[in-house]
Amino acid sequence: MMMCGRGPLVALLPLLRAAQAATVTYDFNITWLTTNPDGAFVRPTIGVNGEWPIPPIVADVGDRVVVHVQNLLGNESTSLHFHGLFMNGSNYMDGPATVTQCAIPPGARMTYNFTIDQPGAFSSSR
């Protein structure tokens, strides 16, 4: 009996991916900044860790993403939404607020914790 040389390798790919998966962790302090995000005029803008645009989250398929968020806006509730990610099994961690999750009140913290299960480049927003 002759076996295709790829059969055993293909069967081991899911195990290899699981073995290579990492946990990527981010700490996001959400604050007000004074910026000119679109070049029109300077105004209050919501930033992360004192930056606008916000820093990227970089992960590979199979990685667990953990984002510790602290809302330091003082007068505004917030949440994070991860555009384009299916969030299978964790849609309650994918704002927008009052749609799939409760807002994070001023001064409060929340930890987002989910696994990337699809390839591509996506954006998150406040």
Sequence and secondary structure as in RCSB ss.txt:
>XXXX:A:sequence
MMMCGRGPLVALLPLLRAAQAATVTYDFNITWLTTNPDGAFVRPTIGVNGEWPIPPIVADVGDRVVVHVQNLLGN
ESTSLHFHGLFMNGSNYMDGPATVTQCAIPPGARMTYNFTIDQPGAFSSSR
>XXXX:A:secstr
    TTHHHHHHHHHHHHHH  EEEEEEEEEEEEE TTSS  EEEEEETTBSS       TT EEEEEEEE  SS
  B  EEET   TT GGGS SBTTTB  B TT EEEEEEE  S S  EEE 
